[in-house]
Amino acid sequence: MPPEGSHRARAEPAPPVGWPDLLQSGRYRAVLGAHFVSLSGGMIGRVALTVLVYRLTGSPLLAAATLAVSVWPSALSGTLLVGLAERYGGRGLMVAGELTAAALYALAALPGTPVPAVFGLLVVASHAGAVVGAARAAVLPDLVDDDALYPLARAGLRLATQLAQIAGYALGGILLLAADPARALLLNAVACLVAAAVLWFGVGPLPRLLPAEPTGYVRPGTPPPPQRLPPEPGTRTGRRIRSGLAALRSAVAIPRLRSLLLLGWLPGAMVVVPGALAAPYVAGEGVPDAEVGVILCAAAVGALAGDLFAAHLLARGQRYLVERLLPLAALPLIGYAMSPPVPLAAALVAAAAAGLGGLVAVEQHLVDATRPVLRRRILAISLAGLIAAQALTIAGAGALAELVRPAFVVAAAGLLGGPLLLLLLPTLRPRLP
């Protein structure tokens, strides 16, 4: 006779999780709100500077460089300084980064600041923002109580990102008609201050976790070892930077992790091409500069729709359908070969941006393929690599647009990225040993 209660031995299936479960975390709500406010201010300054530079120089390369200048430092700092988020409390790093960025943006907004000095201050402010982003990516698993909520937590941050882009691009375009870029940069500084206050009062102390192994890769079919908290070593910043680079080398040396990282970087790199060339494309169509905001907002709206759809599919346990969104990030851009009018171009950009919803599935595969002791670093490396890919793509697209029409550059991005994404997509299904 079976012992009493043996009918309970079989585990009940875990109930599905959704947005109400995620938003019960007050710390996650604070991080989400601070991210929205800070990024909205950043978008206001970005759109104003991009249009202004192209209006003054007429150079697609320099117009695209205004975006690359604000993006590239984030990739460098995010890769090298991710160890800081593990060594120190995440809240302190995020607050310090926001306060530093606020001070730098305020200096850039001072009347009479030379344009080269403004660019230099923006580069340093981007480094501060990279520390915030790396810390946010590293501590995100600690903000939710259930690992099953992590994909939704990432999707929530992306939703906040797209909403902030929509609001920031719209408000930046309006300010561009009535004020100079200095006003936009001042608003950027105020937004960073507000974000710092939200983080400080809304997020409590967060745990610190240092990786104890050179690689955290988990082969499919093998259980991960128990998580270990190593003793606190008295390391210096240089050793933490070398540790971050070692984690990057370990990740790219493993074929599956390398494929997952490429799948996470390529869609975002393709989608930024129309936005990087929006100013010269609009000028070539002979329409007002305000149409630049239409293309930029279309990308944000499309990405928002893709993330909402992906979150809906994830809540129903249909991750395999979310993965199928990835090739959409490049294929619609081929339509730019016909030099469509701005409304049709915006529709193509929105369709491509919807493919970014598939990134949440890639990130979940990264979580499944790495052990907890290294998971934070791999996720931060993934974010930093995405930013680097976008910066390189922006610079390359601007350089090519000096030689050929911007529409052809966007179409070429679709022709190159679409087949690559289709080729990499099967790697999401690993072979069991």
C-alpha positions as a Markdown table, in Angstrom:
| # | Residue | x | y | z |
|---|---|---|---|---|
| 1 | Met | 0.0 | 0.0 | 0.0 |
| 2 | Pro | 1.5 | 3.3 | -0.9 |
| 3 | Pro | 2.3 | 5.7 | 1.9 |
| 4 | Glu | -0.2 | 8.3 | 2.8 |
| 5 | Gly | 0.3 | 11.5 | 0.7 |
| 6 | Ser | 2.1 | 9.7 | -2.1 |
| 7 | His | -0.4 | 11.0 | -4.5 |
| 8 | Arg | 1.2 | 14.4 | -4.0 |
| 9 | Ala | 4.6 | 13.3 | -5.0 |
| 10 | Arg | 4.0 | 14.3 | -8.6 |
| 11 | Ala | 4.7 | 18.0 | -8.9 |
| 12 | Glu | 1.9 | 20.2 | -10.1 |
| 13 | Pro | 2.7 | 22.2 | -13.3 |
| 14 | Ala | 3.7 | 25.7 | -12.5 |
| 15 | Pro | 0.9 | 28.2 | -13.2 |
| 16 | Pro | 1.5 | 30.7 | -16.0 |
| 17 | Val | 2.9 | 34.1 | -14.9 |
| 18 | Gly | 1.9 | 37.5 | -16.3 |
| 19 | Trp | 2.3 | 41.2 | -15.9 |
| 20 | Pro | 0.4 | 41.4 | -12.5 |
| 21 | Asp | 2.9 | 39.0 | -11.0 |
| 22 | Leu | 5.8 | 41.0 | -12.3 |
| 23 | Leu | 4.6 | 44.4 | -11.2 |
| 24 | Gln | 4.1 | 43.2 | -7.7 |
| 25 | Ser | 7.8 | 43.9 | -7.2 |
| 26 | Gly | 8.2 | 47.5 | -6.0 |
| 27 | Arg | 11.9 | 47.5 | -6.8 |
| 28 | Tyr | 11.3 | 46.4 | -10.4 |
| 29 | Arg | 8.6 | 49.2 | -10.8 |
| 30 | Ala | 11.2 | 51.7 | -9.6 |
| 31 | Val | 13.9 | 50.6 | -12.0 |
| 32 | Leu | 11.3 | 50.5 | -14.8 |
| 33 | Gly | 10.1 | 54.1 | -14.1 |
| 34 | Ala | 13.6 | 55.5 | -13.7 |
| 35 | His | 14.6 | 53.9 | -17.0 |
| 36 | Phe | 11.7 | 55.5 | -18.8 |
| 37 | Val | 12.3 | 58.9 | -17.4 |
| 38 | Ser | 16.1 | 58.9 | -18.1 |
| 39 | Leu | 15.7 | 57.5 | -21.6 |
| 40 | Ser | 13.0 | 60.0 | -22.6 |
| 41 | Gly | 15.3 | 62.8 | -21.8 |
| 42 | Gly | 18.1 | 61.1 | -23.8 |
| 43 | Met | 15.8 | 60.8 | -26.9 |
| 44 | Ile | 14.9 | 64.5 | -26.7 |
| 45 | Gly | 18.6 | 65.5 | -26.9 |
| 46 | Arg | 19.4 | 62.9 | -29.6 |
| 47 | Val | 16.8 | 63.9 | -32.1 |
| 48 | Ala | 17.5 | 67.6 | -31.8 |
| 49 | Leu | 21.3 | 67.1 | -32.3 |
| 50 | Thr | 20.9 | 64.7 | -35.2 |
| 51 | Val | 18.7 | 67.1 | -37.2 |
| 52 | Leu | 20.8 | 70.1 | -36.3 |
| 53 | Val | 24.1 | 68.5 | -37.4 |
| 54 | Tyr | 22.7 | 67.5 | -40.8 |
| 55 | Arg | 21.1 | 71.0 | -41.2 |
| 56 | Leu | 24.5 | 72.6 | -40.6 |
| 57 | Thr | 26.8 | 70.2 | -42.4 |
| 58 | Gly | 24.7 | 68.4 | -45.0 |
| 59 | Ser | 26.7 | 65.3 | -44.3 |
| 60 | Pro | 25.0 | 61.9 | -43.7 |
| 61 | Leu | 28.1 | 60.7 | -42.0 |
| 62 | Leu | 28.2 | 63.5 | -39.5 |
| 63 | Ala | 24.5 | 63.2 | -38.8 |
| 64 | Ala | 24.9 | 59.5 | -38.2 |
| 65 | Ala | 28.0 | 60.2 | -36.0 |
| 66 | Thr | 25.8 | 62.1 | -33.6 |
| 67 | Leu | 24.1 | 58.8 | -32.8 |
| 68 | Ala | 27.2 | 56.8 | -32.8 |
| 69 | Val | 28.9 | 59.2 | -30.4 |
| 70 | Ser | 26.2 | 58.6 | -27.9 |
| 71 | Val | 26.1 | 54.8 | -28.4 |
| 72 | Trp | 29.7 | 53.6 | -28.8 |
| 73 | Pro | 30.9 | 54.5 | -25.3 |
| 74 | Ser | 28.1 | 52.6 | -23.8 |
| 75 | Ala | 29.3 | 49.4 | -25.6 |
| 76 | Leu | 32.8 | 49.9 | -24.3 |
| 77 | Ser | 31.9 | 50.7 | -20.7 |
| 78 | Gly | 29.2 | 48.1 | -20.6 |
| 79 | Thr | 31.7 | 45.3 | -21.6 |
| 80 | Leu | 34.6 | 46.4 | -19.4 |
| 81 | Leu | 32.8 | 47.6 | -16.3 |
| 82 | Val | 30.1 | 45.0 | -15.8 |
| 83 | Gly | 32.2 | 43.6 | -12.9 |
| 84 | Leu | 31.4 | 46.8 | -11.0 |
| 85 | Ala | 27.7 | 45.8 | -10.8 |
| 86 | Glu | 28.8 | 42.5 | -9.2 |
| 87 | Arg | 31.4 | 44.0 | -6.9 |
| 88 | Tyr | 29.2 | 46.8 | -5.5 |
| 89 | Gly | 25.5 | 47.2 | -4.9 |
| 90 | Gly | 23.5 | 47.8 | -8.1 |
| 91 | Arg | 21.5 | 50.7 | -6.7 |
| 92 | Gly | 24.5 | 52.8 | -5.8 |
| 93 | Leu | 26.0 | 52.4 | -9.3 |
| 94 | Met | 22.8 | 53.3 | -11.1 |
| 95 | Val | 22.3 | 56.4 | -8.9 |
| 96 | Ala | 25.9 | 57.5 | -9.4 |
| 97 | Gly | 25.7 | 57.0 | -13.1 |
| 98 | Glu | 22.5 | 59.0 | -13.4 |
| 99 | Leu | 23.9 | 61.9 | -11.3 |
| 100 | Thr | 27.1 | 62.0 | -13.3 |
| 101 | Ala | 25.2 | 62.1 | -16.6 |
| 102 | Ala | 23.0 | 64.9 | -15.2 |
| 103 | Ala | 26.0 | 67.0 | -14.4 |
| 104 | Leu | 27.6 | 66.5 | -17.8 |
| 105 | Tyr | 24.4 | 67.2 | -19.7 |
| 106 | Ala | 23.9 | 70.4 | -17.7 |
| 107 | Leu | 27.5 | 71.5 | -18.5 |
| 108 | Ala | 26.8 | 70.8 | -22.2 |
| 109 | Ala | 23.6 | 73.0 | -22.0 |
| 110 | Leu | 25.5 | 76.1 | -20.8 |
| 111 | Pro | 25.2 | 79.0 | -23.3 |
| 112 | Gly | 28.3 | 79.4 | -25.5 |
| 113 | Thr | 29.6 | 75.8 | -25.0 |
| 114 | Pro | 31.6 | 75.0 | -28.2 |
| 115 | Val | 30.2 | 72.1 | -30.3 |
| 116 | Pro | 33.3 | 70.0 | -29.9 |
| 117 | Ala | 33.1 | 70.4 | -26.2 |
| 118 | Val | 29.4 | 69.3 | -26.3 |
| 119 | Phe | 30.4 | 66.2 | -28.2 |
| 120 | Gly | 33.1 | 65.4 | -25.6 |
| 121 | Leu | 30.7 | 65.8 | -22.7 |
| 122 | Leu | 28.2 | 63.6 | -24.5 |
| 123 | Val | 30.8 | 60.9 | -24.8 |
| 124 | Val | 31.6 | 60.9 | -21.1 |
| 125 | Ala | 27.9 | 61.1 | -20.2 |
| 126 | Ser | 27.4 | 58.0 | -22.4 |
| 127 | His | 30.0 | 56.2 | -20.3 |
| 128 | Ala | 28.1 | 57.0 | -17.2 |
| 129 | Gly | 24.9 | 55.8 | -18.8 |
| 130 | Ala | 26.7 | 52.6 | -19.7 |
| 131 | Val | 27.4 | 51.9 | -16.1 |
| 132 | Val | 23.7 | 52.4 | -15.3 |
| 133 | Gly | 22.7 | 50.0 | -18.1 |
| 134 | Ala | 25.3 | 47.3 | -17.1 |
| 135 | Ala | 24.2 | 47.5 | -13.4 |
| 136 | Arg | 20.5 | 47.3 | -14.4 |
| 137 | Ala | 21.1 | 44.2 | -16.6 |
| 138 | Ala | 23.2 | 42.6 | -13.9 |
| 139 | Val | 20.7 | 43.0 | -11.0 |
| 140 | Leu | 17.6 | 42.4 | -13.0 |
| 141 | Pro | 17.4 | 38.7 | -11.9 |
| 142 | Asp | 17.4 | 39.9 | -8.3 |
| 143 | Leu | 14.4 | 42.2 | -8.8 |
| 144 | Val | 12.0 | 39.4 | -9.5 |
| 145 | Asp | 11.2 | 36.5 | -7.2 |
| 146 | Asp | 10.6 | 33.8 | -9.9 |
| 147 | Asp | 13.0 | 32.9 | -12.7 |
| 148 | Ala | 9.9 | 32.4 | -14.9 |
| 149 | Leu | 9.3 | 36.1 | -14.6 |
| 150 | Tyr | 12.7 | 37.1 | -16.1 |
| 151 | Pro | 11.6 | 37.1 | -19.7 |
| 152 | Leu | 8.6 | 39.3 | -18.9 |
| 153 | Ala | 10.9 | 41.6 | -16.9 |
| 154 | Arg | 13.2 | 42.0 | -19.9 |
| 155 | Ala | 10.2 | 42.6 | -22.1 |
| 156 | Gly | 8.9 | 45.2 | -19.6 |
| 157 | Leu | 12.2 | 47.1 | -19.9 |
| 158 | Arg | 11.9 | 47.0 | -23.7 |
| 159 | Leu | 8.3 | 48.3 | -23.5 |
| 160 | Ala | 9.5 | 51.2 | -21.4 |
| 161 | Thr | 12.3 | 51.8 | -23.8 |
| 162 | Gln | 10.0 | 52.0 | -26.8 |
| 163 | Leu | 7.5 | 54.2 | -24.9 |
| 164 | Ala | 10.3 | 56.5 | -23.9 |
| 165 | Gln | 11.6 | 56.7 | -27.5 |
| 166 | Ile | 8.1 | 57.6 | -28.7 |
| 167 | Ala | 7.7 | 60.3 | -26.1 |
| 168 | Gly | 11.2 | 61.6 | -26.4 |
| 169 | Tyr | 11.3 | 61.7 | -30.2 |
| 170 | Ala | 7.9 | 63.4 | -30.4 |
| 171 | Leu | 8.8 | 66.0 | -27.7 |
| 172 | Gly | 12.3 | 66.5 | -29.2 |
| 173 | Gly | 10.9 | 67.3 | -32.6 |
| 174 | Ile | 8.5 | 69.8 | -31.1 |
| 175 | Leu | 11.3 | 71.5 | -29.2 |
| 176 | Leu | 13.4 | 71.6 | -32.3 |
| 177 | Leu | 10.8 | 73.9 | -33.9 |
| 178 | Ala | 10.7 | 76.3 | -31.0 |
| 179 | Ala | 14.1 | 76.0 | -29.1 |
| 180 | Asp | 17.8 | 75.3 | -29.6 |
| 181 | Pro | 19.5 | 72.0 | -28.7 |
| 182 | Ala | 20.7 | 73.5 | -25.4 |
| 183 | Arg | 17.2 | 73.5 | -24.0 |
| 184 | Ala | 16.8 | 69.8 | -25.1 |
| 185 | Leu | 20.1 | 68.9 | -23.3 |
| 186 | Leu | 18.9 | 70.7 | -20.1 |
| 187 | Leu | 15.8 | 68.7 | -20.1 |
| 188 | Asn | 18.0 | 65.6 | -20.5 |
| 189 | Ala | 19.9 | 66.6 | -17.3 |
| 190 | Val | 16.6 | 67.1 | -15.4 |
| 191 | Ala | 15.4 | 63.7 | -16.5 |
| 192 | Cys | 18.6 | 62.0 | -15.2 |
| 193 | Leu | 18.1 | 63.8 | -11.8 |
| 194 | Val | 14.5 | 62.5 | -11.5 |
| 195 | Ala | 15.7 | 59.0 | -12.4 |
| 196 | Ala | 18.4 | 59.1 | -9.8 |
| 197 | Ala | 15.8 | 60.1 | -7.1 |
| 198 | Val | 13.4 | 57.3 | -8.2 |
| 199 | Leu | 16.2 | 54.7 | -8.0 |
| 200 | Trp | 17.5 | 55.9 | -4.6 |
| 201 | Phe | 14.1 | 55.9 | -2.9 |
| 202 | Gly | 12.5 | 53.0 | -4.8 |
| 203 | Val | 15.2 | 50.3 | -4.8 |
| 204 | Gly | 16.6 | 48.8 | -1.6 |
| 205 | Pro | 20.0 | 47.3 | -1.2 |
| 206 | Leu | 20.8 | 44.6 | -3.7 |
| 207 | Pro | 23.0 | 41.5 | -3.3 |
| 208 | Arg | 26.5 | 41.2 | -4.8 |
| 209 | Leu | 27.6 | 38.1 | -6.6 |
| 210 | Leu | 31.0 | 37.5 | -8.1 |
| 211 | Pro | 31.6 | 34.7 | -10.6 |
| 212 | Ala | 33.6 | 31.9 | -9.3 |
| 213 | Glu | 34.3 | 30.0 | -12.5 |
| 214 | Pro | 35.9 | 30.9 | -15.8 |
| 215 | Thr | 32.9 | 29.7 | -17.8 |
| 216 | Gly | 29.3 | 29.3 | -16.8 |
| 217 | Tyr | 28.1 | 27.5 | -19.9 |
| 218 | Val | 25.6 | 24.7 | -19.2 |
| 219 | Arg | 25.6 | 21.9 | -21.8 |
| 220 | Pro | 22.1 | 20.9 | -22.8 |
| 221 | Gly | 20.8 | 18.0 | -20.8 |
| 222 | Thr | 23.1 | 18.5 | -17.8 |
| 223 | Pro | 21.9 | 20.0 | -14.5 |
| 224 | Pro | 23.8 | 23.1 | -13.3 |
| 225 | Pro | 25.8 | 22.9 | -10.1 |
| 226 | Pro | 24.5 | 24.7 | -7.0 |
| 227 | Gln | 25.2 | 28.4 | -6.9 |
| 228 | Arg | 28.1 | 29.4 | -4.8 |
| 229 | Leu | 28.9 | 32.8 | -3.2 |
| 230 | Pro | 32.7 | 33.1 | -3.2 |
| 231 | Pro | 34.5 | 35.2 | -0.6 |
| 232 | Glu | 34.9 | 38.9 | -1.2 |
| 233 | Pro | 38.4 | 39.4 | -2.8 |
| 234 | Gly | 40.1 | 42.8 | -2.4 |
| 235 | Thr | 40.4 | 43.2 | -6.2 |
| 236 | Arg | 41.2 | 46.4 | -8.0 |
| 237 | Thr | 39.3 | 48.0 | -10.9 |
| 238 | Gly | 41.9 | 46.7 | -13.4 |
| 239 | Arg | 41.4 | 43.1 | -12.3 |
| 240 | Arg | 37.6 | 43.5 | -12.6 |
| 241 | Ile | 38.0 | 44.9 | -16.1 |
| 242 | Arg | 40.3 | 41.9 | -17.0 |
| 243 | Ser | 37.7 | 39.6 | -15.5 |
| 244 | Gly | 35.0 | 41.2 | -17.7 |
| 245 | Leu | 37.1 | 40.7 | -20.8 |
| 246 | Ala | 37.8 | 37.1 | -19.8 |
| 247 | Ala | 34.1 | 36.5 | -19.5 |
| 248 | Leu | 33.6 | 37.9 | -23.0 |
| 249 | Arg | 36.4 | 35.7 | -24.4 |
| 250 | Ser | 34.9 | 32.6 | -22.7 |
| 251 | Ala | 31.4 | 33.4 | -24.1 |
| 252 | Val | 32.5 | 33.9 | -27.7 |
| 253 | Ala | 34.7 | 30.7 | -27.6 |
| 254 | Ile | 31.6 | 28.5 | -27.0 |
| 255 | Pro | 29.8 | 28.0 | -30.3 |
| 256 | Arg | 26.2 | 28.0 | -28.9 |
| 257 | Leu | 26.8 | 31.1 | -26.8 |
| 258 | Arg | 28.4 | 32.8 | -29.8 |
| 259 | Ser | 25.4 | 32.0 | -32.0 |
| 260 | Leu | 23.0 | 33.3 | -29.3 |
| 261 | Leu | 25.0 | 36.5 | -28.9 |
| 262 | Leu | 25.0 | 37.1 | -32.6 |
| 263 | Leu | 21.2 | 36.5 | -32.8 |
| 264 | Gly | 20.8 | 39.1 | -30.1 |
| 265 | Trp | 23.0 | 41.7 | -31.8 |
| 266 | Leu | 22.1 | 41.4 | -35.5 |
| 267 | Pro | 18.4 | 42.4 | -35.4 |
| 268 | Gly | 19.1 | 45.6 | -33.4 |
| 269 | Ala | 21.9 | 46.5 | -35.7 |
| 270 | Met | 19.7 | 46.2 | -38.8 |
| 271 | Val | 16.8 | 48.2 | -37.4 |
| 272 | Val | 18.9 | 51.3 | -36.5 |
| 273 | Val | 19.9 | 51.9 | -40.1 |
| 274 | Pro | 16.8 | 53.7 | -41.2 |
| 275 | Gly | 16.9 | 56.0 | -38.1 |
| 276 | Ala | 20.6 | 56.7 | -38.6 |
| 277 | Leu | 19.9 | 57.9 | -42.2 |
| 278 | Ala | 16.4 | 59.5 | -41.5 |
| 279 | Ala | 17.7 | 63.1 | -41.8 |
| 280 | Pro | 19.4 | 62.7 | -45.2 |
| 281 | Tyr | 16.5 | 60.5 | -46.5 |
| 282 | Val | 13.9 | 63.0 | -45.5 |
| 283 | Ala | 16.0 | 65.8 | -47.1 |
| 284 | Gly | 16.3 | 63.8 | -50.3 |
| 285 | Glu | 12.5 | 63.4 | -50.4 |
| 286 | Gly | 12.1 | 67.2 | -50.2 |
| 287 | Val | 9.8 | 67.2 | -47.2 |
| 288 | Pro | 10.1 | 69.1 | -43.9 |
| 289 | Asp | 12.6 | 68.1 | -41.2 |
| 290 | Ala | 9.7 | 67.2 | -38.9 |
| 291 | Glu | 9.2 | 64.0 | -41.0 |
| 292 | Val | 12.4 | 62.7 | -39.4 |
| 293 | Gly | 10.4 | 62.2 | -36.2 |
| 294 | Val | 7.8 | 60.2 | -38.2 |
| 295 | Ile | 10.5 | 57.6 | -39.2 |
| 296 | Leu | 12.0 | 57.5 | -35.7 |
| 297 | Cys | 8.6 | 57.2 | -34.0 |
| 298 | Ala | 7.6 | 54.4 | -36.4 |
| 299 | Ala | 10.6 | 52.4 | -35.3 |
| 300 | Ala | 9.6 | 52.8 | -31.7 |
| 301 | Val | 5.9 | 52.0 | -32.3 |
| 302 | Gly | 6.8 | 48.9 | -34.3 |
| 303 | Ala | 9.2 | 47.7 | -31.5 |
| 304 | Leu | 6.5 | 48.3 | -29.0 |
| 305 | Ala | 4.0 | 46.3 | -30.9 |
| 306 | Gly | 6.5 | 43.5 | -31.3 |
| 307 | Asp | 7.3 | 43.4 | -27.6 |
| 308 | Leu | 3.6 | 43.3 | -26.7 |
| 309 | Phe | 3.0 | 40.5 | -29.1 |
| 310 | Ala | 6.1 | 38.6 | -27.8 |
| 311 | Ala | 5.0 | 39.0 | -24.2 |
| 312 | His | 1.6 | 37.7 | -25.1 |
| 313 | Leu | 3.1 | 34.6 | -26.7 |
| 314 | Leu | 5.4 | 34.0 | -23.8 |
| 315 | Ala | 2.6 | 34.2 | -21.3 |
| 316 | Arg | 1.0 | 31.4 | -23.3 |
| 317 | Gly | 4.2 | 29.3 | -23.3 |
| 318 | Gln | 4.7 | 29.8 | -27.1 |
| 319 | Arg | 8.4 | 30.8 | -27.1 |
| 320 | Tyr | 9.0 | 29.0 | -30.4 |
| 321 | Leu | 6.7 | 31.5 | -32.1 |
| 322 | Val | 8.5 | 34.4 | -30.5 |
| 323 | Glu | 11.7 | 33.2 | -32.1 |
| 324 | Arg | 10.2 | 33.4 | -35.6 |
| 325 | Leu | 9.9 | 37.1 | -35.3 |
| 326 | Leu | 13.7 | 37.6 | -35.6 |
| 327 | Pro | 14.0 | 37.6 | -39.4 |
| 328 | Leu | 11.3 | 40.3 | -39.6 |
| 329 | Ala | 13.9 | 42.7 | -38.2 |
| 330 | Ala | 15.7 | 42.9 | -41.6 |
| 331 | Leu | 13.5 | 41.6 | -44.4 |
| 332 | Pro | 11.0 | 44.6 | -44.6 |
| 333 | Leu | 14.0 | 47.0 | -45.1 |
| 334 | Ile | 14.5 | 45.6 | -48.6 |
| 335 | Gly | 11.5 | 47.7 | -49.6 |
| 336 | Tyr | 13.6 | 50.8 | -49.3 |
| 337 | Ala | 15.1 | 49.9 | -52.7 |
| 338 | Met | 12.1 | 51.5 | -54.3 |
| 339 | Ser | 12.8 | 54.8 | -52.4 |
| 340 | Pro | 9.3 | 54.9 | -50.9 |
| 341 | Pro | 7.6 | 58.1 | -49.7 |
| 342 | Val | 8.0 | 58.8 | -46.0 |
| 343 | Pro | 4.7 | 57.3 | -44.9 |
| 344 | Leu | 5.5 | 54.0 | -46.6 |
| 345 | Ala | 9.1 | 54.1 | -45.4 |
| 346 | Ala | 7.8 | 54.5 | -41.9 |
| 347 | Ala | 5.5 | 51.5 | -42.3 |
| 348 | Leu | 8.5 | 49.4 | -43.5 |
| 349 | Val | 10.5 | 50.6 | -40.5 |
| 350 | Ala | 7.7 | 49.7 | -38.1 |
| 351 | Ala | 7.4 | 46.2 | -39.5 |
| 352 | Ala | 11.1 | 45.7 | -39.2 |
| 353 | Ala | 11.2 | 47.0 | -35.6 |
| 354 | Ala | 8.4 | 44.6 | -34.6 |
| 355 | Gly | 11.0 | 41.8 | -35.2 |
| 356 | Leu | 12.9 | 43.0 | -32.2 |
| 357 | Gly | 10.2 | 41.2 | -30.1 |
| 358 | Gly | 12.0 | 38.0 | -30.8 |
| 359 | Leu | 15.0 | 39.1 | -28.7 |
| 360 | Val | 13.2 | 38.2 | -25.5 |
| 361 | Ala | 13.4 | 34.5 | -26.6 |
| 362 | Val | 17.1 | 34.8 | -27.4 |
| 363 | Glu | 17.7 | 36.2 | -23.9 |
| 364 | Gln | 15.8 | 33.4 | -22.3 |
| 365 | His | 18.0 | 30.9 | -24.2 |
| 366 | Leu | 21.1 | 32.8 | -22.8 |
| 367 | Val | 19.7 | 32.4 | -19.3 |
| 368 | Asp | 19.1 | 28.7 | -19.8 |
| 369 | Ala | 22.6 | 28.2 | -21.3 |
| 370 | Thr | 24.6 | 29.9 | -18.5 |
| 371 | Arg | 25.0 | 29.1 | -14.8 |
| 372 | Pro | 23.9 | 31.6 | -12.2 |
| 373 | Val | 27.5 | 32.5 | -11.2 |
| 374 | Leu | 28.1 | 33.9 | -14.7 |
| 375 | Arg | 24.6 | 34.8 | -15.9 |
| 376 | Arg | 24.8 | 38.4 | -14.9 |
| 377 | Arg | 28.0 | 39.0 | -16.9 |
| 378 | Ile | 26.7 | 37.2 | -20.0 |
| 379 | Leu | 23.5 | 39.3 | -20.0 |
| 380 | Ala | 25.5 | 42.5 | -19.6 |
| 381 | Ile | 27.9 | 41.4 | -22.4 |
| 382 | Ser | 24.9 | 40.7 | -24.6 |
| 383 | Leu | 23.5 | 44.2 | -23.9 |
| 384 | Ala | 26.9 | 45.9 | -24.5 |
| 385 | Gly | 27.5 | 43.9 | -27.7 |
| 386 | Leu | 24.1 | 45.0 | -29.0 |
| 387 | Ile | 25.1 | 48.6 | -28.4 |
| 388 | Ala | 28.4 | 48.1 | -30.1 |
| 389 | Ala | 26.8 | 46.5 | -33.1 |
| 390 | Gln | 24.4 | 49.4 | -33.4 |
| 391 | Ala | 27.2 | 51.9 | -33.2 |
| 392 | Leu | 29.3 | 50.2 | -35.9 |
| 393 | Thr | 26.3 | 49.9 | -38.1 |
| 394 | Ile | 25.3 | 53.5 | -37.7 |
| 395 | Ala | 28.9 | 54.6 | -38.6 |
| 396 | Gly | 29.1 | 52.3 | -41.5 |
| 397 | Ala | 25.7 | 53.3 | -42.9 |
| 398 | Gly | 26.6 | 57.0 | -42.6 |
| 399 | Ala | 29.8 | 56.4 | -44.5 |
| 400 | Leu | 28.1 | 54.5 | -47.3 |
| 401 | Ala | 25.4 | 57.1 | -47.6 |
| 402 | Glu | 28.2 | 59.6 | -48.6 |
| 403 | Leu | 28.6 | 57.5 | -51.7 |
| 404 | Val | 25.2 | 56.2 | -52.6 |
| 405 | Arg | 21.6 | 57.1 | -51.8 |
| 406 | Pro | 20.4 | 56.5 | -48.2 |
| 407 | Ala | 17.6 | 54.3 | -49.5 |
| 408 | Phe | 20.0 | 51.9 | -51.1 |
| 409 | Val | 22.0 | 51.6 | -47.9 |
| 410 | Val | 18.9 | 50.7 | -45.9 |
| 411 | Ala | 17.9 | 48.1 | -48.5 |
| 412 | Ala | 21.4 | 46.6 | -48.5 |
| 413 | Ala | 21.1 | 46.2 | -44.7 |
| 414 | Gly | 17.9 | 44.2 | -45.3 |
| 415 | Leu | 19.4 | 42.1 | -48.0 |
| 416 | Leu | 22.4 | 41.3 | -45.8 |
| 417 | Gly | 20.7 | 40.8 | -42.4 |
| 418 | Gly | 17.7 | 38.8 | -43.5 |
| 419 | Pro | 19.6 | 35.7 | -44.8 |
| 420 | Leu | 22.0 | 35.8 | -41.8 |
| 421 | Leu | 19.1 | 35.8 | -39.4 |
| 422 | Leu | 17.4 | 32.9 | -41.2 |
| 423 | Leu | 20.7 | 31.0 | -41.1 |
| 424 | Leu | 21.3 | 31.5 | -37.4 |
| 425 | Leu | 17.7 | 30.8 | -36.4 |
| 426 | Pro | 18.1 | 27.0 | -36.2 |
| 427 | Thr | 20.9 | 27.4 | -33.6 |
| 428 | Leu | 18.2 | 28.2 | -31.0 |
| 429 | Arg | 17.5 | 24.5 | -30.9 |
| 430 | Pro | 20.6 | 22.9 | -29.4 |
| 431 | Arg | 21.6 | 19.3 | -30.1 |
| 432 | Leu | 21.6 | 17.1 | -27.0 |
| 433 | Pro | 24.8 | 15.1 | -26.4 |
